[in-house]
Amino acid sequence: MKKILFVTFLFILITLLAPKNVFAQGNSPIQKYLLGKVEKIVEEQTIFQDQEQFYTQKVQIKRLDNNQEVSVDVGTQYQPLNDNQRLRTGSTVILAEQKIADDSLQIVVVDIYRAPTFYWLLGLFFVLVIIVARWQGLLSIIGMLVSLLVLTTFIVPHILSGDDPILIAMIGSAVIAALSIYLCHGWSIKSHLALLSILTVLAAVALLSKISVSAAQVVGLGSEEAYYLQFGSTSKINLQGLLLAGILLGALGVLDDICIAQIAIVFELKALKKDINIAELYARALDIGRDHVASLVNTLILAYAGANLPLFILFTINKQVPMWVTLNSEIILEEVIRTLTGSIGLVLAVPLSTLVAALVVERLSEKTLKSLDHHSNQHSH
């Protein structure tokens, strides 16, 4: 009950603090979106470009809102479809109903409807988490959903309203960290120490990121999405601050696991060997933590390469530009700073959380340690 009240209080607080005027933007959509099903491929033309086949299609689609059948052209001579983009009979697509110059309505195909894949994958993930982790798994899912709500109702609205992105990200990260830790791991000394460690590391990451971004003169335009934020109602957003905010949120995702794991290791070692001194306790726990760091280094490069594989290929085949010039480009350097500053924070979290836990557990009485161990066992069940 305490957990539920705590989460409810924090969520109401951040909702009240969210700027309401942001949500009023763009309430009058220019076009209406709906679903349709491809009934028939009326016509298909093949276009050859660089010895590759591309296509344009005329398809007959039944709108799923009123069962009306419409004929739609998909692909053009200048933007043809590749084989994977071709529509097939029975495919479900997203349509847009939009006004054209003479105020008449035109139906266009926006995209293939892929959401069902997302739904069943998400459902499978939730089911497996609950089966494996049981009650704690359910709490972690709730924590994840609440974190998304914090992101959408507090962090994003404040950034859109022109507030300092890194300040908002720090506040939002603190709220998300508190919600996830206390909801999943309970109100305990371990949770308090984990939250303290996470906030300390985030502050260090924020400082290091700020110094690195300023020194490299990175302005936050390393992605196409950031480029478009310069215009219109989003032009007041601080793009450099937005980059720093993204670094903090990215680091937060792994800090929870690392800090909780290291603190739990310290408490377990102390419970197994009551007379262990603080130096040995710290050294033994840190030995285990080094395995986290060692596996993290290889994981980071593979995660970056996997997420940006098309970019790797483009830079690899471009032999006209030297490698040092490529590495100097903002699109690369921005990701390097994002990855390395966040990773430095994750590496620092291991000795920091271990030291904090060792200092605290050394001062706890044997009776307190037993009660903590008993509470931990009950919580896991």
VEXSE-95136 format. One line per field, with one value per residue (C-alpha): residue in one letter; x, y, z. Coordinates in nm, 4 decimals, always signed. Each point is the difference from the previous one (the first is absolute). Last residue first. Layout:
! VEXSE-95136
res <- c(a,...)
u <- c(X,...)
v <- c(Y,...)
w <- c(Z,...)
This chain:
! VEXSE-95136
res <- c(h,s,h,q,n,s,h,h,d,l,s,k,l,t,k,e,s,l,r,e,v,v,l,a,a,v,l,t,s,l,p,v,a,l,v,l,g,i,s,g,t,l,t,r,i,v,e,e,l,i,i,e,s,n,l,t,v,w,m,p,v,q,k,n,i,t,f,l,i,f,l,p,l,n,a,g,a,y,a,l,i,l,t,n,v,l,s,a,v,h,d,r,g,i,d,l,a,r,a,y,l,e,a,i,n,i,d,k,k,l,a,k,l,e,f,v,i,a,i,q,a,i,c,i,d,d,l,v,g,l,a,g,l,l,i,g,a,l,l,l,g,q,l,n,i,k,s,t,s,g,f,q,l,y,y,a,e,e,s,g,l,g,v,v,q,a,a,s,v,s,i,k,s,l,l,a,v,a,a,l,v,t,l,i,s,l,l,a,l,h,s,k,i,s,w,g,h,c,l,y,i,s,l,a,a,i,v,a,s,g,i,m,a,i,l,i,p,d,d,g,s,l,i,h,p,v,i,f,t,t,l,v,l,l,s,v,l,m,g,i,i,s,l,l,g,q,w,r,a,v,i,i,v,l,v,f,f,l,g,l,l,w,y,f,t,p,a,r,y,i,d,v,v,v,i,q,l,s,d,d,a,i,k,q,e,a,l,i,v,t,s,g,t,r,l,r,q,n,d,n,l,p,q,y,q,t,g,v,d,v,s,v,e,q,n,n,d,l,r,k,i,q,v,k,q,t,y,f,q,e,q,d,q,f,i,t,q,e,e,v,i,k,e,v,k,g,l,l,y,k,q,i,p,s,n,g,q,a,f,v,n,k,p,a,l,l,t,i,l,i,f,l,f,t,v,f,l,i,k,k,m)
u <- c(+0.8715,+0.2776,-0.1482,-0.0150,+0.3643,+0.1025,-0.1933,+0.1793,+0.3392,-0.0794,-0.1117,+0.3203,+0.2122,-0.1771,+0.0665,+0.3663,+0.0337,+0.0583,+0.3157,+0.1927,-0.3102,+0.0155,+0.3630,-0.0207,-0.3197,+0.1511,+0.3227,-0.1817,-0.2301,+0.3033,+0.2230,-0.2683,-0.1674,+0.3248,-0.0181,-0.3597,+0.0916,+0.2907,-0.2432,-0.2360,+0.2894,+0.1264,-0.3278,-0.1359,+0.3405,+0.0554,-0.3558,+0.0521,+0.3426,-0.1450,-0.2774,+0.2224,+0.2708,+0.3508,-0.0013,-0.0628,+0.2845,+0.2366,-0.1153,+0.0889,-0.2888,+0.0185,-0.0335,-0.3711,-0.0772,+0.0783,-0.1891,-0.3188,+0.0390,+0.0457,-0.3065,-0.2078,+0.1239,-0.1025,-0.2022,+0.2080,+0.3307,-0.0985,-0.1189,+0.3118,+0.2276,-0.1786,-0.0218,+0.3760,+0.0698,-0.2896,+0.1250,+0.3196,-0.1846,-0.2498,+0.2799,+0.1817,-0.2963,+0.0803,+0.3514,-0.1485,-0.2043,+0.3102,+0.2094,-0.2688,-0.0608,+0.3747,+0.0561,-0.3102,+0.0935,-0.1750,-0.1154,-0.3589,+0.0947,-0.3086,-0.2179,+0.2809,+0.0467,-0.3747,-0.0172,+0.2897,-0.1471,-0.3390,+0.1716,+0.1772,-0.3170,-0.2145,+0.2599,+0.0505,-0.3693,-0.1140,+0.2912,-0.1006,-0.2995,+0.1319,+0.2866,-0.2390,-0.2045,+0.3137,+0.1357,-0.3374,-0.0030,+0.3463,-0.1195,-0.3049,+0.2259,+0.1894,-0.3309,-0.1366,-0.3646,-0.1289,-0.0370,-0.2663,-0.2953,+0.1364,+0.3544,+0.3110,-0.1683,+0.0440,+0.3772,-0.0445,-0.1990,+0.2644,+0.2671,+0.3346,-0.1402,+0.0684,+0.2437,+0.3269,+0.2775,+0.2365,+0.0954,-0.3611,-0.1322,+0.2773,-0.0380,-0.3793,+0.0265,+0.2477,-0.2228,-0.3175,+0.1779,+0.1250,-0.3502,-0.1391,+0.2585,-0.1033,-0.3722,+0.0539,+0.2086,-0.2552,-0.2836,+0.1895,+0.0780,-0.3657,-0.1085,+0.2447,-0.1101,-0.3577,-0.3286,-0.0654,+0.2035,-0.2306,-0.2149,+0.2714,+0.2584,-0.2228,-0.1738,+0.3144,+0.1952,-0.2854,-0.0280,+0.3757,+0.0096,-0.2819,+0.1828,+0.3297,-0.1733,-0.1778,+0.3309,+0.1662,-0.2839,-0.0071,-0.3638,-0.1320,-0.3607,+0.0922,+0.2596,-0.2632,-0.2520,+0.2582,+0.1229,-0.3299,-0.2959,+0.1749,+0.3153,-0.1784,-0.2624,+0.2715,+0.1524,-0.3453,-0.0179,+0.3457,-0.0830,-0.3207,+0.2059,+0.2489,-0.2855,-0.1280,+0.3495,+0.0268,-0.3252,+0.1168,+0.3591,-0.0032,-0.3712,-0.0569,+0.2953,-0.1032,-0.3573,+0.1107,+0.2457,-0.2576,-0.2516,+0.2545,+0.0844,-0.3702,-0.0759,+0.3033,-0.0789,-0.3596,+0.1303,+0.1400,-0.2640,+0.1824,+0.0523,-0.1509,-0.2195,-0.1849,-0.3694,-0.0902,-0.2824,-0.1123,+0.0868,+0.1136,+0.3684,-0.0044,-0.1613,+0.1236,-0.1222,+0.3027,+0.0117,+0.1842,+0.0292,-0.1217,+0.1335,-0.2533,+0.1290,+0.3618,+0.1541,+0.3555,+0.2353,+0.2150,+0.0579,+0.1125,-0.2535,+0.0519,+0.0767,+0.0773,-0.2218,-0.2621,-0.1109,-0.3543,-0.3002,-0.3340,-0.3412,-0.2696,-0.2517,-0.2371,-0.0321,-0.0856,+0.2820,+0.2003,+0.0615,+0.0230,+0.3053,+0.0453,+0.3618,+0.1958,+0.3646,+0.3475,+0.3013,+0.3753,+0.2409,+0.3764,+0.2458,+0.0922,-0.3677,-0.2571,-0.3682,-0.2712,-0.3678,-0.2892,-0.3716,-0.3245,+0.1513,-0.3206,-0.1717,+0.2668,-0.1483,-0.0426,+0.0614,-0.0586,+0.1804,-0.1636,+0.1982,+0.0816,-0.0445,-0.1458,+0.1488,+0.3442,+0.1137,-0.2377,+0.2132,+0.2759,-0.2337,-0.0352,+0.3540,+0.0721,+0.0281,-0.3424,+0.0883,+0.3362,-0.1714,-0.2813,+0.2629,+0.2057,-0.3007,-0.1305,+0.3399,+0.0331,-0.3583,+0.0521,+0.3296,-0.1473,-0.2884)
v <- c(-1.4265,+0.2478,+0.2496,-0.2580,-0.0903,+0.3674,+0.0640,-0.2901,+0.1251,+0.3507,-0.1338,-0.2003,+0.3012,+0.2161,-0.2568,-0.0240,+0.3773,+0.2274,+0.2105,-0.2210,-0.0181,+0.3763,+0.0292,-0.3142,+0.1189,+0.3382,-0.1635,-0.2531,+0.2677,+0.2129,-0.2828,-0.1278,+0.3297,+0.1372,-0.2521,+0.1002,+0.3682,-0.0606,-0.1831,+0.2965,+0.2287,-0.2491,-0.0694,+0.3544,+0.1459,-0.2568,+0.0489,+0.3755,-0.0552,-0.2093,+0.2380,+0.2966,-0.1053,-0.0347,-0.3798,+0.0351,+0.2495,-0.2348,-0.2875,+0.1819,+0.0908,-0.1244,-0.3662,+0.0319,-0.3712,-0.0155,+0.3196,-0.1267,-0.3476,+0.1317,+0.2246,-0.3005,-0.1900,+0.2718,-0.1925,-0.3158,+0.1889,+0.1893,-0.3157,-0.1880,+0.2784,+0.0178,-0.3742,-0.0420,+0.2508,-0.1146,-0.3570,+0.1190,+0.2521,-0.2542,-0.2511,+0.2726,+0.0163,-0.3476,+0.1092,+0.3211,-0.2006,-0.1859,+0.3184,+0.1981,-0.2745,-0.0563,+0.3682,+0.0260,-0.2893,-0.3381,-0.1186,-0.0811,-0.2133,-0.1228,+0.3003,+0.2411,-0.1638,+0.0178,+0.3683,+0.0875,-0.2037,+0.1720,+0.3393,-0.1077,-0.1373,+0.3022,+0.2383,-0.1884,-0.0652,+0.3562,+0.1496,-0.1757,+0.2107,+0.3151,+0.0275,+0.0505,+0.2579,+0.1976,-0.0113,+0.1063,+0.3035,+0.0965,-0.0152,+0.2081,+0.2547,+0.0374,+0.0263,+0.2764,-0.0003,+0.3423,-0.1168,-0.2551,+0.2149,+0.0243,-0.0939,-0.1155,-0.3287,-0.1150,-0.0347,-0.1988,-0.2640,-0.0248,-0.0782,+0.1527,+0.3494,+0.0258,+0.2931,-0.1891,+0.2483,-0.2849,+0.1767,+0.0990,-0.3527,-0.1550,+0.2424,-0.0379,-0.3780,-0.0190,+0.2140,-0.1924,-0.3335,+0.1051,+0.1108,-0.3283,-0.1916,+0.1764,-0.0511,-0.3705,-0.0518,+0.1748,-0.2009,-0.3249,+0.0916,+0.0758,-0.3248,-0.2056,+0.1747,-0.1025,+0.1133,-0.2741,-0.1427,+0.0332,+0.2982,+0.1689,-0.0306,+0.0765,+0.3009,+0.1513,-0.0391,+0.1470,+0.3000,+0.0608,-0.0380,+0.2549,+0.2544,-0.0561,+0.0010,+0.3271,+0.1600,-0.1372,+0.1172,+0.3609,+0.1072,+0.1042,-0.1205,-0.3027,-0.1020,+0.0307,-0.2063,-0.2746,-0.0467,+0.0158,-0.1785,-0.2096,-0.0981,-0.0365,-0.2162,-0.2150,-0.0460,-0.0997,-0.2703,-0.1302,-0.0014,-0.1926,-0.2521,-0.0211,-0.0586,-0.2875,-0.1504,+0.0310,-0.1917,-0.2814,+0.0401,-0.2835,-0.0233,+0.3767,+0.0879,-0.2668,+0.1325,+0.3620,-0.0843,-0.2088,+0.2854,+0.2483,-0.2318,-0.0530,+0.3729,+0.1058,-0.2542,+0.1243,+0.3574,-0.0663,+0.1628,+0.0705,+0.3717,+0.3314,-0.1095,+0.3001,+0.0927,+0.3400,+0.2285,+0.3017,+0.3495,+0.1021,-0.0004,-0.3353,-0.1063,-0.3107,-0.3484,-0.1986,-0.3790,-0.2530,-0.3407,-0.3565,-0.2460,-0.2451,+0.0300,+0.1055,+0.3452,+0.0457,+0.1415,-0.3137,-0.0087,+0.3619,+0.2727,+0.2969,+0.3573,+0.1921,-0.2089,-0.0080,-0.2416,-0.0985,+0.1189,-0.0501,-0.1249,+0.0115,-0.2519,+0.1117,-0.2460,+0.2898,+0.0002,-0.2896,+0.1795,-0.2512,+0.0460,-0.0436,+0.0374,+0.1882,-0.0850,+0.1342,-0.2290,-0.0326,-0.2496,+0.0459,+0.0244,+0.3554,+0.0999,-0.2138,+0.0869,-0.2660,+0.0969,-0.1470,+0.0330,-0.0879,-0.1801,-0.1017,+0.0115,+0.1768,+0.0636,+0.3460,+0.1745,+0.3651,+0.3310,+0.3404,+0.2908,+0.3565,-0.0837,+0.2712,-0.0573,+0.1124,+0.1647,-0.0154,-0.2624,+0.2504,+0.2394,-0.2416,+0.0347,-0.3095,+0.0777,-0.1456,-0.3208,-0.0174,+0.0173,-0.2408,-0.2558,+0.0482,-0.0458,-0.3033,-0.1687,+0.0535,-0.1087,-0.3197,-0.0747,+0.0603,-0.2383)
w <- c(-0.2655,-0.0753,+0.2486,+0.2763,-0.0574,+0.0033,+0.3237,+0.1687,-0.1220,+0.1224,+0.3379,+0.0290,-0.0945,+0.2585,+0.2736,-0.0977,+0.0407,-0.2953,-0.0126,-0.2410,-0.2218,-0.0571,-0.1067,-0.2120,-0.1738,-0.0883,-0.1220,-0.2193,-0.1439,-0.0915,-0.1254,-0.2447,-0.0888,-0.1429,-0.2865,-0.0762,+0.0051,-0.2351,-0.2259,-0.0152,-0.0866,-0.2586,-0.1807,-0.0239,-0.0799,-0.2755,-0.1298,-0.0309,-0.1524,-0.2809,-0.1168,+0.0822,-0.2437,+0.1455,-0.0289,-0.3735,-0.0386,+0.1829,-0.2222,-0.3207,-0.2362,-0.3589,+0.1041,+0.0817,+0.0229,+0.3725,+0.0884,-0.1613,+0.1524,+0.3540,-0.0443,-0.1102,+0.3114,+0.2461,+0.2611,-0.0377,+0.0047,+0.3164,+0.1778,-0.1118,+0.1231,+0.3351,+0.0601,-0.0357,+0.2790,+0.2202,+0.0327,+0.1691,+0.2195,+0.1293,+0.0658,+0.1912,+0.2371,+0.1321,+0.0914,+0.1442,+0.2488,+0.1175,+0.0289,+0.1837,+0.2548,+0.0443,+0.0755,+0.2208,+0.2257,-0.0135,+0.3450,-0.1030,-0.2995,-0.1861,+0.0932,-0.0872,-0.3386,-0.0646,+0.0938,-0.2304,-0.2884,+0.0392,-0.0283,-0.3182,-0.1609,+0.0935,-0.1427,-0.3275,-0.0708,+0.0719,-0.1924,-0.3215,-0.1060,+0.1651,-0.2489,-0.2921,+0.1899,+0.0826,-0.3558,-0.1407,+0.2278,-0.1260,-0.3608,+0.0882,+0.1655,-0.3269,-0.1822,+0.2247,-0.1068,-0.1107,-0.3616,+0.0989,-0.1150,-0.3532,-0.0950,+0.1818,+0.0982,-0.3600,+0.0462,+0.3219,-0.1901,-0.2731,+0.2562,+0.0993,+0.0465,+0.3747,-0.0029,+0.0520,+0.0663,+0.0994,+0.3246,+0.0726,-0.0600,+0.2104,+0.2947,+0.0074,-0.0309,+0.2890,+0.2235,-0.0857,+0.0413,+0.3465,+0.1022,-0.1320,+0.2044,+0.3206,-0.0755,-0.0619,+0.3148,+0.2226,-0.1564,+0.0553,+0.3605,+0.0741,-0.1677,+0.2035,+0.3204,-0.0702,-0.1535,-0.2558,-0.2869,-0.3024,+0.0996,+0.2020,-0.2744,-0.3000,+0.1516,+0.1509,-0.3238,-0.2053,+0.2350,-0.0011,-0.3778,-0.0379,+0.2154,-0.1824,-0.3410,+0.0849,+0.0946,-0.3165,-0.2242,+0.1291,-0.0416,-0.3433,+0.0166,-0.2092,+0.2612,+0.2738,-0.1979,-0.0768,+0.3580,+0.1899,-0.1578,-0.2664,+0.1909,+0.3337,-0.1716,-0.1541,+0.3457,+0.1320,-0.2659,+0.0922,+0.3710,-0.0681,-0.1956,+0.2885,+0.2451,-0.2115,-0.0089,+0.3785,+0.0339,-0.2303,-0.1261,-0.2574,-0.0798,+0.0329,-0.2254,-0.2525,-0.0192,-0.0381,-0.2787,-0.1853,+0.0219,-0.1309,-0.2891,-0.0671,-0.0054,-0.2037,-0.2704,-0.0047,-0.0603,-0.3489,-0.2221,-0.3293,-0.0509,-0.1048,-0.2905,-0.1448,-0.0155,-0.1434,+0.1094,-0.2026,+0.1185,-0.3521,+0.1075,+0.1834,+0.3266,+0.1786,+0.0870,+0.1096,-0.0271,+0.2155,-0.1648,+0.0537,-0.2574,-0.1474,-0.3555,+0.0098,+0.0202,-0.1182,+0.2622,+0.0311,-0.3766,-0.0183,-0.0601,-0.2312,+0.1096,-0.3204,-0.2274,+0.2694,+0.2730,+0.0934,-0.2022,+0.1750,-0.1146,+0.2662,+0.1343,+0.2773,+0.2884,+0.2411,+0.2575,-0.1477,-0.3275,-0.2836,-0.2214,-0.3759,-0.1018,-0.2654,+0.0367,-0.0718,+0.0157,+0.0292,-0.1538,+0.0313,-0.2899,+0.1066,-0.0238,-0.1835,+0.0429,+0.0011,-0.0273,+0.1968,-0.0662,+0.1761,+0.2998,+0.1812,+0.3378,+0.2056,+0.3438,+0.1527,+0.3282,+0.0845,+0.0441,-0.0422,-0.1340,+0.0987,+0.3688,+0.2246,+0.3479,-0.1126,+0.3183,+0.2962,+0.1728,+0.0613,+0.1820,+0.2922,+0.1381,+0.2141,+0.3734,+0.0809,-0.1841,+0.1808,+0.3388,-0.0873,-0.1104,+0.3165,+0.2293,-0.1876,+0.0102,+0.3765,+0.0686,-0.2028,+0.1746,+0.3465,-0.0818)
